[in-house]
Amino acid sequence: MSEAATPPKLLGSTTWRLAVTLALTQIITLALGLGIMHALTRQTLESDARIAAEVANGDLREQWRTGGNAALTRAIEDRLRASEDRHFVVLLRNADGKALAGNLAGWPAAPGPPLRWTIGQLTRSGADRAQTTGFLIQPLPDGQSLLTGEVMQDQEQLTQASEQSFAYAMLAELVIAALASWLILRVLERRIDHFSRAARDIASGRLNTRIALKTDGDAFDRLGIAINAMVERIEALVGELRAVTDSMAHDLRSPVARIRSSLERSLEVVSDPSARGALADAIDETDGLQRLLDTALEISRSEAGIGRSQFAAFDLTAMMRDLAEVYGPLAEDEGFEITVSAPATLPVVAHRELLFRAISNLIDNALKYAAGGSVIGLGLVLAGAGGVVLTVSDNGPGIPPADREEAVRRFGRLDPARTRSGAGLGMALVGTIASLHGGTMELGEASPRGLAVKLALPIGAAA
């Protein structure tokens, strides 16, 4: 039988992982874009500062070549007085390390190789703290050195602004990504739930169910079209099969009834004991054939959904106790005791006659096949909102797990030699009745041993 529908698990589901993946993709893309933009902007500002320092170095070195130290010193002082670049730094020192001109309080502790762009912490004259500065050093004859550079204040401001912008942008992106993921998740879950409900209806025998399609022609619509076409084909094939099965079963009932009537008339006029015994056996076999035909028709009607209109409110506990009372004497003759474990009352809405038939079949099977057992238990418990679990168990030999699928198959027999009576339709009928009620049948092990047949039925409690 099909498994019971389980409530969807949001976390860990495919749609949840897809939504999270999309959100993470958005966040990573934004972070990568902001990081690249920040790096390129910083690189551009640093390149501008290096170019400015190189240009200043070239200009001052030209002054030195044309006028010596005096011209170089005047050029430095003029540049500091007239320069509109407030971030410009310069320092000229002699071979002894004495500052000759410039606006730095001291020489870098780690100056780096000559003419190599270096970034370090330098303090300008009159300043109370060091600043991040990019500089390069030009060696001059007689051991003198010329340092030109730019204070990286714009880069520091950019870093702070970028960090703030990054934090605000990431916070906004988290909110947007979460909202977008939730919307995507809702849309996907709603469409998938629509397919799931239709699939459950189809699996329960409602082959006239179709998936409603939209007009946008997306992947879900294409999938729905394919599923609808498949179900239409299945419905046609099953309809033809049911028609043939019903016709055969219906057409055979009258000949079987006539055969039984003829056998009964013959039994009345025959006096030979052996002949009477043979006729009685033939009548029993005819009755078995009649029951087989009735069961086949009942299965076909249940699979077709016939009977849902006869759902009504009744007390399921009272019905279970009635069954125990009806089968009590027969069970005692077979060495069994029938027990009932159920609430005092349990009003439900279901097909009483079919459920009575299903439980009767299970009790009959237990009496027939639970050899060596002594107890047949009828259990009834509430299962969540609007559901009940009905159990028929015994303490006989049970059914091995490997044989349970065969036991519920139509015309399935666990006795290959077919030495026992029965057509193998009892369990199939029970499963079909469970499906008619939107539930499932499951074969398991009873405690401490034996077989437990559970019917999980979402038939609810009647108001």
JOCOR-V567043 format. One record per residue. N is the residue number from 1. RES is the residue in three letters. PHI is phi as a letter, one per 30 degrees, with the letter a starting at -180 (NA if undefined). OMEGA is omega in degrees with one decimal (none if undefined). NEAR is the number of other C-alpha atoms within 8 Angstrom. Layout:
BEGIN
[[N | RES | PHI | OMEGA | NEAR] [N | RES | PHI | OMEGA | NEAR]]
END
This chain:
BEGIN
[[1 | MET | NA | 179.3 | 7] [2 | SER | d | -179.0 | 5] [3 | GLU | d | 178.3 | 5] [4 | ALA | d | 179.2 | 7] [5 | ALA | d | -179.8 | 5] [6 | THR | c | 178.9 | 4] [7 | PRO | d | -177.3 | 4] [8 | PRO | d | 176.2 | 4] [9 | LYS | c | -175.7 | 6] [10 | LEU | d | -179.0 | 6] [11 | LEU | d | 179.3 | 6] [12 | GLY | j | 179.2 | 7] [13 | SER | d | -179.5 | 8] [14 | THR | d | -179.4 | 6] [15 | THR | d | 177.2 | 9] [16 | TRP | d | 178.9 | 11] [17 | ARG | d | 178.3 | 10] [18 | LEU | d | 179.7 | 8] [19 | ALA | d | 178.9 | 12] [20 | VAL | d | 178.4 | 9] [21 | THR | d | 178.6 | 8] [22 | LEU | d | 179.0 | 10] [23 | ALA | d | 178.7 | 13] [24 | LEU | d | 178.1 | 9] [25 | THR | d | 178.3 | 8] [26 | GLN | d | -177.8 | 10] [27 | ILE | d | -179.7 | 12] [28 | ILE | d | 179.5 | 8] [29 | THR | d | 178.5 | 8] [30 | LEU | d | -179.3 | 10] [31 | ALA | d | 178.8 | 10] [32 | LEU | d | 179.8 | 8] [33 | GLY | d | 178.4 | 8] [34 | LEU | d | 179.3 | 9] [35 | GLY | d | 179.6 | 8] [36 | ILE | d | 179.7 | 8] [37 | MET | d | 178.8 | 8] [38 | HIS | d | -178.4 | 10] [39 | ALA | d | -179.4 | 8] [40 | LEU | d | 179.3 | 8] [41 | THR | d | 179.2 | 8] [42 | ARG | d | 179.7 | 10] [43 | GLN | d | 179.5 | 8] [44 | THR | d | 179.0 | 8] [45 | LEU | d | 179.2 | 10] [46 | GLU | d | 178.1 | 11] [47 | SER | d | 177.1 | 8] [48 | ASP | d | 179.3 | 8] [49 | ALA | d | 180.0 | 12] [50 | ARG | d | 179.3 | 13] [51 | ILE | d | 179.0 | 8] [52 | ALA | d | 179.0 | 10] [53 | ALA | d | 179.3 | 14] [54 | GLU | d | 178.3 | 10] [55 | VAL | d | 178.7 | 8] [56 | ALA | d | 179.0 | 9] [57 | ASN | d | 179.9 | 12] [58 | GLY | d | 179.8 | 8] [59 | ASP | d | -177.1 | 8] [60 | LEU | d | 178.7 | 11] [61 | ARG | d | 177.0 | 9] [62 | GLU | d | 176.4 | 8] [63 | GLN | d | 179.6 | 12] [64 | TRP | d | -178.8 | 12] [65 | ARG | d | -176.3 | 7] [66 | THR | d | -174.6 | 7] [67 | GLY | b | 178.3 | 9] [68 | GLY | i | -175.4 | 9] [69 | ASN | d | -178.7 | 7] [70 | ALA | d | 179.3 | 8] [71 | ALA | d | 179.9 | 11] [72 | LEU | d | -179.7 | 13] [73 | THR | d | 178.7 | 11] [74 | ARG | d | -179.2 | 8] [75 | ALA | d | 178.9 | 10] [76 | ILE | d | -178.7 | 12] [77 | GLU | d | 177.9 | 10] [78 | ASP | d | -177.6 | 9] [79 | ARG | d | 179.9 | 8] [80 | LEU | d | 179.1 | 9] [81 | ARG | d | -171.8 | 6] [82 | ALA | c | -173.0 | 6] [83 | SER | d | 175.0 | 9] [84 | GLU | d | 178.7 | 4] [85 | ASP | d | -177.4 | 5] [86 | ARG | d | -179.9 | 5] [87 | HIS | c | -176.7 | 8] [88 | PHE | d | 175.2 | 11] [89 | VAL | b | -180.0 | 13] [90 | VAL | a | 177.4 | 13] [91 | LEU | a | 176.1 | 14] [92 | LEU | c | 178.1 | 13] [93 | ARG | b | -179.9 | 13] [94 | ASN | c | -176.5 | 12] [95 | ALA | d | 179.7 | 9] [96 | ASP | d | -179.7 | 5] [97 | GLY | i | -179.8 | 6] [98 | LYS | d | 179.4 | 7] [99 | ALA | d | 179.1 | 10] [100 | LEU | c | 179.9 | 9] [101 | ALA | a | 177.2 | 11] [102 | GLY | k | -176.1 | 12] [103 | ASN | b | 176.4 | 10] [104 | LEU | c | -179.6 | 12] [105 | ALA | d | -179.1 | 9] [106 | GLY | a | -179.4 | 8] [107 | TRP | d | 179.6 | 8] [108 | PRO | e | 178.0 | 8] [109 | ALA | d | 178.1 | 4] [110 | ALA | b | -172.0 | 5] [111 | PRO | d | -177.7 | 8] [112 | GLY | i | -178.3 | 6] [113 | PRO | d | 177.7 | 6] [114 | PRO | e | 176.4 | 8] [115 | LEU | h | 177.7 | 7] [116 | ARG | c | 179.7 | 8] [117 | TRP | d | -176.2 | 8] [118 | THR | b | 177.2 | 9] [119 | ILE | c | -179.5 | 8] [120 | GLY | a | -178.9 | 9] [121 | GLN | c | 179.4 | 9] [122 | LEU | b | -179.3 | 13] [123 | THR | c | 177.9 | 12] [124 | ARG | d | -179.4 | 11] [125 | SER | e | 179.4 | 7] [126 | GLY | i | 179.7 | 5] [127 | ALA | d | -178.7 | 7] [128 | ASP | c | 179.3 | 5] [129 | ARG | a | 179.3 | 5] [130 | ALA | d | 179.5 | 9] [131 | GLN | b | 176.4 | 10] [132 | THR | d | -173.4 | 11] [133 | THR | b | 172.3 | 12] [134 | GLY | c | -175.1 | 15] [135 | PHE | a | 170.1 | 13] [136 | LEU | b | -173.9 | 14] [137 | ILE | c | 179.1 | 13] [138 | GLN | c | 176.1 | 10] [139 | PRO | d | 176.9 | 9] [140 | LEU | c | 177.5 | 8] [141 | PRO | e | -179.3 | 5] [142 | ASP | i | 175.3 | 6] [143 | GLY | i | 178.5 | 8] [144 | GLN | d | 179.2 | 11] [145 | SER | b | 179.3 | 12] [146 | LEU | c | 178.5 | 13] [147 | LEU | c | 173.0 | 13] [148 | THR | b | -178.6 | 15] [149 | GLY | a | -178.8 | 15] [150 | GLU | b | 173.0 | 14] [151 | VAL | d | -174.5 | 11] [152 | MET | d | -178.0 | 13] [153 | GLN | d | 178.9 | 9] [154 | ASP | d | 179.0 | 7] [155 | GLN | d | 178.8 | 10] [156 | GLU | d | 177.7 | 8] [157 | GLN | d | 177.6 | 8] [158 | LEU | d | 179.8 | 9] [159 | THR | d | 179.4 | 9] [160 | GLN | d | 179.4 | 8] [161 | ALA | d | -179.9 | 8] [162 | SER | d | 179.5 | 9] [163 | GLU | d | 177.6 | 8] [164 | GLN | d | 179.7 | 8] [165 | SER | d | 179.4 | 8] [166 | PHE | d | -179.1 | 10] [167 | ALA | d | 179.4 | 8] [168 | TYR | d | -178.9 | 8] [169 | ALA | d | 179.8 | 8] [170 | MET | d | 177.3 | 11] [171 | LEU | d | 178.0 | 8] [172 | ALA | d | -179.4 | 8] [173 | GLU | d | 177.0 | 11] [174 | LEU | d | 179.2 | 10] [175 | VAL | d | -178.9 | 8] [176 | ILE | d | -179.2 | 8] [177 | ALA | d | 178.5 | 13] [178 | ALA | d | 179.3 | 9] [179 | LEU | d | 179.5 | 8] [180 | ALA | d | 179.2 | 9] [181 | SER | d | 179.0 | 12] [182 | TRP | d | 178.8 | 9] [183 | LEU | d | 178.4 | 8] [184 | ILE | d | 179.9 | 9] [185 | LEU | d | 179.9 | 11] [186 | ARG | d | -179.6 | 8] [187 | VAL | d | -179.2 | 8] [188 | LEU | d | -179.3 | 9] [189 | GLU | d | -179.6 | 9] [190 | ARG | d | 179.2 | 8] [191 | ARG | d | -179.5 | 9] [192 | ILE | d | 177.0 | 8] [193 | ASP | d | 177.4 | 8] [194 | HIS | d | 177.6 | 9] [195 | PHE | d | -178.0 | 10] [196 | SER | d | 178.6 | 8] [197 | ARG | d | 178.2 | 8] [198 | ALA | d | 179.8 | 11] [199 | ALA | d | 178.0 | 8] [200 | ARG | d | 177.2 | 9] [201 | ASP | d | 180.0 | 11] [202 | ILE | d | -179.6 | 11] [203 | ALA | d | -180.0 | 9] [204 | SER | d | 175.3 | 10] [205 | GLY | j | 179.2 | 11] [206 | ARG | d | -175.2 | 10] [207 | LEU | d | 175.5 | 11] [208 | ASN | d | 178.0 | 7] [209 | THR | d | 176.2 | 8] [210 | ARG | b | 178.3 | 7] [211 | ILE | d | 178.3 | 11] [212 | ALA | d | -176.8 | 5] [213 | LEU | c | 172.0 | 7] [214 | LYS | c | -175.8 | 6] [215 | THR | c | -176.3 | 5] [216 | ASP | d | 175.3 | 5] [217 | GLY | i | -179.6 | 8] [218 | ASP | d | -177.0 | 6] [219 | ALA | d | 179.0 | 6] [220 | PHE | d | 177.5 | 8] [221 | ASP | d | 179.0 | 12] [222 | ARG | d | 176.2 | 9] [223 | LEU | d | 178.5 | 8] [224 | GLY | d | 178.0 | 12] [225 | ILE | d | 179.9 | 10] [226 | ALA | d | -179.8 | 8] [227 | ILE | d | 178.4 | 9] [228 | ASN | d | 177.8 | 10] [229 | ALA | d | 178.9 | 8] [230 | MET | d | -178.7 | 8] [231 | VAL | d | 176.7 | 10] [232 | GLU | e | 178.7 | 10] [233 | ARG | d | 178.9 | 8] [234 | ILE | d | -179.8 | 9] [235 | GLU | d | 179.2 | 10] [236 | ALA | d | -179.2 | 8] [237 | LEU | d | 179.4 | 8] [238 | VAL | d | 177.3 | 8] [239 | GLY | d | 177.3 | 8] [240 | GLU | d | -179.9 | 8] [241 | LEU | d | 179.0 | 8] [242 | ARG | d | 179.8 | 9] [243 | ALA | d | 178.9 | 8] [244 | VAL | d | -179.5 | 8] [245 | THR | d | -179.6 | 11] [246 | ASP | d | -179.7 | 11] [247 | SER | d | -179.9 | 8] [248 | MET | d | -179.2 | 8] [249 | ALA | d | -179.0 | 12] [250 | HIS | d | -178.3 | 10] [251 | ASP | d | -178.6 | 8] [252 | LEU | d | -176.8 | 9] [253 | ARG | d | -179.4 | 10] [254 | SER | d | 176.8 | 8] [255 | PRO | e | 179.5 | 8] [256 | VAL | d | 177.9 | 11] [257 | ALA | d | 179.0 | 9] [258 | ARG | d | 177.9 | 8] [259 | ILE | d | -179.6 | 9] [260 | ARG | d | 179.4 | 11] [261 | SER | d | 178.5 | 8] [262 | SER | d | 179.2 | 8] [263 | LEU | d | 179.0 | 11] [264 | GLU | d | 178.1 | 10] [265 | ARG | d | 178.8 | 8] [266 | SER | d | 179.9 | 9] [267 | LEU | d | -179.2 | 11] [268 | GLU | d | -174.4 | 6] [269 | VAL | c | -178.6 | 6] [270 | VAL | c | -178.8 | 8] [271 | SER | c | -178.8 | 7] [272 | ASP | d | -176.8 | 6] [273 | PRO | e | -179.3 | 6] [274 | SER | d | 178.3 | 6] [275 | ALA | d | 178.3 | 9] [276 | ARG | d | 177.5 | 11] [277 | GLY | d | 178.6 | 8] [278 | ALA | d | 178.5 | 8] [279 | LEU | d | 178.4 | 12] [280 | ALA | d | 177.1 | 9] [281 | ASP | d | 179.6 | 8] [282 | ALA | d | 178.0 | 9] [283 | ILE | d | 178.7 | 11] [284 | ASP | d | 178.5 | 8] [285 | GLU | d | 177.9 | 8] [286 | THR | d | 176.6 | 11] [287 | ASP | d | 177.4 | 9] [288 | GLY | d | 177.5 | 9] [289 | LEU | d | 178.5 | 9] [290 | GLN | d | 178.8 | 11] [291 | ARG | d | 178.1 | 8] [292 | LEU | d | -179.8 | 10] [293 | LEU | d | 178.9 | 12] [294 | ASP | d | 179.7 | 9] [295 | THR | d | 178.5 | 11] [296 | ALA | d | 178.1 | 12] [297 | LEU | d | 179.9 | 12] [298 | GLU | d | 178.4 | 9] [299 | ILE | d | -179.4 | 12] [300 | SER | d | -179.9 | 11] [301 | ARG | d | -179.7 | 10] [302 | SER | d | 179.1 | 12] [303 | GLU | d | 178.5 | 12] [304 | ALA | d | 179.3 | 8] [305 | GLY | i | 178.1 | 10] [306 | ILE | d | -179.8 | 8] [307 | GLY | k | 179.3 | 9] [308 | ARG | d | 179.2 | 9] [309 | SER | d | -178.5 | 5] [310 | GLN | c | 175.3 | 7] [311 | PHE | d | -179.9 | 10] [312 | ALA | a | -180.0 | 9] [313 | ALA | d | 175.0 | 9] [314 | PHE | a | -178.7 | 10] [315 | ASP | c | -178.1 | 10] [316 | LEU | d | 177.9 | 10] [317 | THR | d | 178.8 | 13] [318 | ALA | d | 178.5 | 8] [319 | MET | d | 178.6 | 9] [320 | MET | d | 179.6 | 10] [321 | ARG | d | 176.1 | 9] [322 | ASP | d | 179.0 | 8] [323 | LEU | d | 178.9 | 10] [324 | ALA | d | 179.8 | 11] [325 | GLU | d | -179.4 | 8] [326 | VAL | d | -176.1 | 7] [327 | TYR | d | -177.0 | 9] [328 | GLY | e | -179.6 | 10] [329 | PRO | d | 179.4 | 8] [330 | LEU | d | 179.0 | 7] [331 | ALA | d | 178.5 | 12] [332 | GLU | d | 177.9 | 9] [333 | ASP | d | -179.5 | 7] [334 | GLU | c | 178.3 | 7] [335 | GLY | i | -179.1 | 7] [336 | PHE | c | 170.9 | 12] [337 | GLU | c | 179.7 | 10] [338 | ILE | c | 178.2 | 12] [339 | THR | c | -179.7 | 9] [340 | VAL | b | 174.6 | 10] [341 | SER | b | -174.8 | 8] [342 | ALA | a | 173.7 | 9] [343 | PRO | d | -180.0 | 8] [344 | ALA | e | 174.9 | 5] [345 | THR | b | 175.9 | 9] [346 | LEU | b | 178.6 | 9] [347 | PRO | d | 179.8 | 12] [348 | VAL | b | 174.4 | 13] [349 | VAL | c | -176.5 | 12] [350 | ALA | a | 177.2 | 12] [351 | HIS | c | -171.8 | 11] [352 | ARG | d | -176.2 | 9] [353 | GLU | d | -179.1 | 6] [354 | LEU | d | 177.2 | 8] [355 | LEU | d | 175.5 | 10] [356 | PHE | d | 179.3 | 10] [357 | ARG | d | -178.3 | 8] [358 | ALA | d | -179.1 | 11] [359 | ILE | d | 177.0 | 10] [360 | SER | d | 178.4 | 9] [361 | ASN | d | -179.0 | 11] [362 | LEU | d | 177.1 | 13] [363 | ILE | d | 177.1 | 10] [364 | ASP | e | 179.0 | 8] [365 | ASN | d | 179.8 | 9] [366 | ALA | d | 178.4 | 11] [367 | LEU | d | -174.8 | 11] [368 | LYS | d | -168.9 | 7] [369 | TYR | c | -178.3 | 7] [370 | ALA | d | -177.9 | 14] [371 | ALA | d | -178.9 | 8] [372 | GLY | i | 178.8 | 7] [373 | GLY | d | -177.9 | 10] [374 | SER | b | -175.1 | 10] [375 | VAL | b | 170.5 | 10] [376 | ILE | c | -176.0 | 14] [377 | GLY | c | 174.2 | 12] [378 | LEU | c | -176.7 | 13] [379 | GLY | c | -179.6 | 11] [380 | LEU | b | 179.4 | 12] [381 | VAL | b | 173.5 | 9] [382 | LEU | d | -179.0 | 8] [383 | ALA | b | 178.1 | 8] [384 | GLY | i | -178.2 | 6] [385 | ALA | d | 173.7 | 5] [386 | GLY | i | 179.6 | 10] [387 | GLY | b | 175.7 | 13] [388 | VAL | b | 173.6 | 14] [389 | VAL | c | -179.1 | 13] [390 | LEU | c | -174.1 | 12] [391 | THR | b | 170.7 | 12] [392 | VAL | b | -174.9 | 14] [393 | SER | b | 175.1 | 13] [394 | ASP | b | 178.0 | 17] [395 | ASN | c | 176.0 | 17] [396 | GLY | d | -177.7 | 13] [397 | PRO | d | 179.9 | 11] [398 | GLY | i | 178.8 | 11] [399 | ILE | b | 177.9 | 8] [400 | PRO | e | -179.6 | 6] [401 | PRO | e | -178.0 | 7] [402 | ALA | d | -176.2 | 5] [403 | ASP | c | -173.6 | 9] [404 | ARG | d | 178.0 | 10] [405 | GLU | d | 177.6 | 8] [406 | GLU | d | -177.2 | 9] [407 | ALA | d | -177.5 | 11] [408 | VAL | c | 179.9 | 11] [409 | ARG | d | 179.1 | 11] [410 | ARG | d | -175.3 | 8] [411 | PHE | i | 176.6 | 8] [412 | GLY | d | 179.9 | 11] [413 | ARG | b | 176.9 | 10] [414 | LEU | d | 177.7 | 7] [415 | ASP | c | -175.5 | 7] [416 | PRO | e | -178.7 | 5] [417 | ALA | d | -179.4 | 4] [418 | ARG | h | 179.1 | 7] [419 | THR | d | 179.0 | 5] [420 | ARG | c | -179.5 | 5] [421 | SER | d | 179.8 | 5] [422 | GLY | k | -177.6 | 6] [423 | ALA | c | -179.3 | 9] [424 | GLY | i | -179.9 | 12] [425 | LEU | c | -175.1 | 14] [426 | GLY | d | 179.6 | 10] [427 | MET | d | 178.4 | 13] [428 | ALA | d | 178.2 | 13] [429 | LEU | d | 179.0 | 12] [430 | VAL | d | 178.8 | 13] [431 | GLY | d | 179.6 | 12] [432 | THR | d | 177.6 | 11] [433 | ILE | d | 176.2 | 13] [434 | ALA | d | 178.7 | 14] [435 | SER | d | 178.2 | 12] [436 | LEU | e | 179.1 | 13] [437 | HIS | d | -179.9 | 11] [438 | GLY | i | -177.9 | 10] [439 | GLY | c | -177.5 | 12] [440 | THR | b | 174.1 | 14] [441 | MET | c | -179.8 | 12] [442 | GLU | b | 176.0 | 8] [443 | LEU | c | 179.9 | 9] [444 | GLY | b | -179.2 | 9] [445 | GLU | c | 175.4 | 9] [446 | ALA | d | 179.1 | 11] [447 | SER | c | 5.3 | 6] [448 | PRO | d | 178.0 | 5] [449 | ARG | a | 179.0 | 11] [450 | GLY | j | -177.0 | 15] [451 | LEU | c | 175.0 | 15] [452 | ALA | b | 177.7 | 12] [453 | VAL | c | -176.4 | 12] [454 | LYS | c | 174.2 | 12] [455 | LEU | c | 176.3 | 12] [456 | ALA | c | -171.1 | 13] [457 | LEU | b | 177.1 | 14] [458 | PRO | d | -175.0 | 10] [459 | ILE | c | 172.0 | 12] [460 | GLY | i | 176.2 | 11] [461 | ALA | c | -178.1 | 10] [462 | ALA | d | 179.8 | 8] [463 | ALA | d | none | 3]]
END
